[in-house]
Amino acid sequence: MIAKKMLETIPKSIRMIRRLSSHSLEGNLALQQLRLLILVRDGFGQTSIAETLGVSLAAVSRAIESL
């Protein structure tokens, strides 16, 4: 019962958060780029960022370069 409610609610909540985030961001900054900037601001290194986001170090390097 609870699991079913969670599966119904969580995806809707995530969509709403993404929609609200994209409307409040200036320019063409994606949600993933915002997360990256927050992690950098909080002092995370590239390895920690890669682990947190579940991507490779190369992907983090490319993402930082693109900012």
C-alpha positions in Angstrom: 0.0 0.0 0.0 2.7 2.5 1.0 5.0 1.4 -1.8 2.3 1.9 -4.3 1.6 5.4 -3.1 5.3 6.2 -3.2 5.6 4.9 -6.8 2.6 7.1 -7.7 3.8 10.2 -5.9 7.6 10.4 -6.3 7.8 10.5 -10.1 5.2 13.3 -10.1 7.1 15.2 -7.5 10.4 14.9 -9.4 8.7 16.2 -12.6 7.4 19.1 -10.7 10.8 19.9 -9.2 12.4 19.7 -12.6 9.7 22.0 -14.1 10.0 24.6 -11.4 13.8 24.5 -11.4 14.0 25.0 -15.2 11.6 28.0 -15.0 13.6 29.6 -12.2 17.0 29.2 -13.7 18.5 31.9 -15.8 19.8 31.1 -19.2 20.0 27.5 -20.5 21.4 25.9 -17.3 20.2 22.3 -17.0 19.3 20.7 -13.6 22.4 18.5 -13.9 24.6 21.6 -14.4 23.0 23.2 -11.4 23.8 20.1 -9.3 27.4 20.2 -10.5 27.7 23.9 -9.5 26.3 23.3 -6.1 28.8 20.4 -5.5 31.7 22.6 -6.6 30.5 25.4 -4.4 30.3 23.0 -1.5 34.0 22.0 -2.0 33.5 18.6 -3.6 36.5 17.4 -5.8 36.0 15.8 -9.2 36.2 12.3 -7.8 33.5 13.0 -5.2 31.4 14.8 -7.8 31.6 11.8 -10.1 30.7 9.4 -7.3 27.8 11.6 -6.2 26.4 12.0 -9.7 27.1 8.4 -10.7 29.2 9.4 -13.7 32.9 9.0 -14.8 35.6 11.4 -14.0 35.8 12.2 -17.7 32.1 13.1 -17.8 32.7 15.5 -14.8 35.6 17.1 -16.5 33.6 17.6 -19.7 30.7 19.1 -17.8 33.0 21.5 -15.9 34.6 22.5 -19.1 31.3 23.3 -20.7 30.3 25.6 -17.9 
